[in-house]
Amino acid sequence: MERSPEPERYLLRGGRAGAERLHLLNRVKWPTTERLLKAAGLQAGMRVLDVGCGSGEVTLKMADLVGAGGEVAGIDSDQAILRLAGREAERQGLSVTFRHLDAENLAEESAHDLVYSRYLLSHLPRPAWVVEAMVRALRPGGRLVLEDVYFPGHVCYPANAAFARYLELYQAAAKSNEGGDAAIGPRLLRLALDAGLGEVHVGLIVPIFRDGDGKRVAQVTMENIREAVVGSGLATDAEVDRIVAELGRFADDDQTLMSIAPTFQIWGRKAVA
């Protein structure tokens, strides 16, 4: 398979600012991700790869779950955020390997018991390539676990113009970012099947919040896509300021409801030869 020599361009901010957003997102998302990983068979002693690991939030959680007898690695295209992940692994005393690598250039074969990726494929112009590479990286009988968004399916009550504009801008910016697809969630099943995965399981979660961290995700995400949105000519800085401020006011009102991005969860097994 031909590989692209160009590194991934990511819609959201990287580095420390991106890490702070990921910390918030993982606090909100970890309970459902943990249930998914356990349902997929993550257990002590496994060799695991986290593709597009970002700040390593899930990577470190998986390292704790597989224990000293397991082996966990994370790859990402953002060197700055990987340095932060490495420091956090040291702070927690966890043995995790973080490597700078574009997902499209993953070339391992039959190396891992479980390969995981969350919120990466929706940013890539060729997600099928990456799913195929992840399946090749699995040992026979190994599990592939994917989570990604269906952005149009957000819930917001009552209707809010700033929230609607946030959804519109995010999806438009993802598409302009080399053809990303913020509605990729339902496609994950076909991507997994086409890559040869068997025993595929499908789920959909829509975490919704009246208060707390979950109601801050939209506001923080809007701020983190500012450069992409303004740089693409989709909105001005002044409009982004207004949207961010209104999302904050809406989040403060405990009589409103707001979901984070609906997330499709897919897992299956690589065939045993």
ChimeraX attribute file (.defattr): number of C-alpha atoms within 10 A of each C-alpha:
attribute: neighborCount
match mode: 1-to-1
recipient: residues
	/A:1	6
	/A:2	7
	/A:3	10
	/A:4	12
	/A:5	9
	/A:6	9
	/A:7	13
	/A:8	19
	/A:9	15
	/A:10	18
	/A:11	23
	/A:12	21
	/A:13	18
	/A:14	21
	/A:15	16
	/A:16	14
	/A:17	14
	/A:18	19
	/A:19	21
	/A:20	14
	/A:21	20
	/A:22	21
	/A:23	14
	/A:24	15
	/A:25	19
	/A:26	16
	/A:27	12
	/A:28	20
	/A:29	17
	/A:30	14
	/A:31	10
	/A:32	15
	/A:33	18
	/A:34	16
	/A:35	11
	/A:36	19
	/A:37	21
	/A:38	11
	/A:39	11
	/A:40	19
	/A:41	15
	/A:42	21
	/A:43	16
	/A:44	16
	/A:45	16
	/A:46	22
	/A:47	22
	/A:48	25
	/A:49	27
	/A:50	24
	/A:51	26
	/A:52	23
	/A:53	27
	/A:54	29
	/A:55	30
	/A:56	29
	/A:57	19
	/A:58	21
	/A:59	28
	/A:60	23
	/A:61	14
	/A:62	26
	/A:63	24
	/A:64	18
	/A:65	18
	/A:66	18
	/A:67	16
	/A:68	14
	/A:69	10
	/A:70	18
	/A:71	20
	/A:72	27
	/A:73	22
	/A:74	28
	/A:75	23
	/A:76	23
	/A:77	21
	/A:78	24
	/A:79	17
	/A:80	17
	/A:81	21
	/A:82	25
	/A:83	18
	/A:84	16
	/A:85	24
	/A:86	21
	/A:87	12
	/A:88	16
	/A:89	20
	/A:90	11
	/A:91	9
	/A:92	11
	/A:93	10
	/A:94	17
	/A:95	18
	/A:96	21
	/A:97	16
	/A:98	24
	/A:99	17
	/A:100	16
	/A:101	18
	/A:102	20
	/A:103	24
	/A:104	23
	/A:105	16
	/A:106	18
	/A:107	12
	/A:108	13
	/A:109	13
	/A:110	15
	/A:111	16
	/A:112	25
	/A:113	24
	/A:114	30
	/A:115	25
	/A:116	22
	/A:117	22
	/A:118	21
	/A:119	19
	/A:120	21
	/A:121	27
	/A:122	26
	/A:123	24
	/A:124	24
	/A:125	17
	/A:126	15
	/A:127	20
	/A:128	19
	/A:129	21
	/A:130	22
	/A:131	25
	/A:132	20
	/A:133	20
	/A:134	30
	/A:135	27
	/A:136	20
	/A:137	23
	/A:138	25
	/A:139	20
	/A:140	17
	/A:141	18
	/A:142	25
	/A:143	29
	/A:144	28
	/A:145	25
	/A:146	28
	/A:147	23
	/A:148	26
	/A:149	28
	/A:150	21
	/A:151	21
	/A:152	15
	/A:153	15
	/A:154	19
	/A:155	19
	/A:156	17
	/A:157	13
	/A:158	11
	/A:159	12
	/A:160	13
	/A:161	11
	/A:162	19
	/A:163	23
	/A:164	14
	/A:165	15
	/A:166	20
	/A:167	18
	/A:168	14
	/A:169	21
	/A:170	23
	/A:171	20
	/A:172	19
	/A:173	27
	/A:174	24
	/A:175	18
	/A:176	16
	/A:177	20
	/A:178	16
	/A:179	15
	/A:180	24
	/A:181	24
	/A:182	24
	/A:183	20
	/A:184	22
	/A:185	23
	/A:186	18
	/A:187	14
	/A:188	24
	/A:189	21
	/A:190	12
	/A:191	18
	/A:192	25
	/A:193	15
	/A:194	13
	/A:195	19
	/A:196	16
	/A:197	23
	/A:198	18
	/A:199	11
	/A:200	16
	/A:201	14
	/A:202	13
	/A:203	12
	/A:204	16
	/A:205	13
	/A:206	17
	/A:207	17
	/A:208	17
	/A:209	20
	/A:210	17
	/A:211	16
	/A:212	12
	/A:213	13
	/A:214	21
	/A:215	25
	/A:216	23
	/A:217	23
	/A:218	22
	/A:219	21
	/A:220	20
	/A:221	19
	/A:222	23
	/A:223	20
	/A:224	18
	/A:225	21
	/A:226	25
	/A:227	19
	/A:228	22
	/A:229	25
	/A:230	17
	/A:231	13
	/A:232	14
	/A:233	10
	/A:234	16
	/A:235	15
	/A:236	14
	/A:237	13
	/A:238	10
	/A:239	15
	/A:240	22
	/A:241	13
	/A:242	12
	/A:243	22
	/A:244	22
	/A:245	15
	/A:246	17
	/A:247	23
	/A:248	17
	/A:249	11
	/A:250	23
	/A:251	24
	/A:252	15
	/A:253	12
	/A:254	12
	/A:255	11
	/A:256	17
	/A:257	19
	/A:258	25
	/A:259	20
	/A:260	24
	/A:261	23
	/A:262	21
	/A:263	27
	/A:264	24
	/A:265	24
	/A:266	22
	/A:267	27
	/A:268	24
	/A:269	24
	/A:270	25
	/A:271	16
	/A:272	9
	/A:273	5
